């Protein structure tokens, strides 16, 4: 993706890190690093935390470009709910697949961020039909 050269190269903010975790499909880790849900107990969480804290300047710009793409995609899903009550209005016809289409596009970009960071998609991005619980 082009256009990342104008984005800041400073360290990621806590808010950006929270959004990255969320977009990668991982749950909140909380403020107590000693708890059993801490990222230290899960390899993918630890890899993600290390990467977020050690990205090179061009990588920080690229991550911020991904974030700038993901925010409006996420918001568009919420906005699509405005049309769920109307199938047709005069010549206008509602796309019955709008929410699933938008969700698919949103998840595609989330997976691309996972790929860029080298982090496996988190539980929120897993296909529920293929999850194995041990």
ZIZI-V31396 format. One record per helix or strand of 2 or more residues. SS is the DSSP state (alpha for helix, beta for strand). FROM is the first residue (numbers start at 1). LEN is the number of residues. Records with the same first field share a line. If there is no record, write none. Layout:
# ZIZI-V31396
SS->FROM-LEN / FROM-LEN
This chain:
# ZIZI-V31396
alpha->4-3 / 14-10 / 39-3 / 43-12 / 57-27 / 98-20 / 123-3 / 128-3
beta->88-2 / 92-2
